[in-house]
Amino acid sequence: MSGRGGRVGLSTFLIGGGWDGTAVAAVYGPFVRAAAARAAGRAPRIGCVVLDEGDGPAQFARYEPVLRAAGDCAPVPVLVPLGGRFAPAAVLDGVNGVDGLLVCGGLTPAYQEAFAADAASTASLLAERGVPYAGFSAGAALAARDAVVGGWRADGVAVCPEDAGEDLDEVAVRPGLGLVPFAVDVHAAQWGTLPRLAAAVAAGRVERGVALDEDTVAEVAAGTGEDGGAVVRVAGLGRAHTVHRAADGAGVLVRSYGAGASFTVSG
């Protein structure tokens, strides 16, 4: 697999959704430890970006105990009103900047819209300040350069359940943050979204992708592969499924990796 994107030397953590409490340490622990390494001796401040549709504090309250259970940390809410914009400098810069950024779940197209205007500056500040990024469900999809944000039909043909469409009809690919060199889909086994990602790759909408089951994390370490690519390590209860076009251009190839496995996305 080959592609562009990713931040050399800084890991990105992609979580496929899910709330199984037995997976907390495996799924969130690596991210909390990365934030703690940046905090250098104090409990890391982890900004939790929640798209606030009127229940923002209640949504933050779901993530706070999970993060605390994964390690010593201080989660802080970053509530972005529906239709509003994420302000990267206010969260990532200055003395009050966070040590880790978790972009939470919800309506993926709305998250993409909240980050779109300042996507480049968000990615730049994360890299410059050495702040690890974790994305849960919508936040994981957003980490890609070309983000699959929803839809359940490709050219009018159903490719996944309508309930997984994120209020969109046709499969939609929109600009993301460019933190990882592949598209990301989530809830793969539980929502049946792997065929959606396969359809996007087969149509050339995205070059390659990784679909994640729930309660599963893919830790992406950019620039650490032998050819300068990204090494991806899988942990948690489910699997990560890679999708890329076959060498002869006829269809796509899918490979699945369970906990403890790793693979490389070439640079």
Secondary structure, DSSP 8 states (H G I E B T S, - for coil): -B-----TT-EEEEE-----GGGHHHHHHHHHHHHHHHHTSS--EEEEEEEESS-HHHHHHHHHHHHHHHSS-EEEEEEEETT----HHHHHSSTT--SEEEE--S-HHHHHHHHHTTHHHHHHHHHHHT--EEEETHHHHHTBSEEEEE-SEETTEE-S-GGGSTT-SB-EEEE----BSSEEE-SIIIII-HHHHHHHHHTTSSSEEEEE-TTEEEEEETT-STTS-EEEEEEESS-EEEEEE-TTSSSEEEEEE-TT-EEEEB-
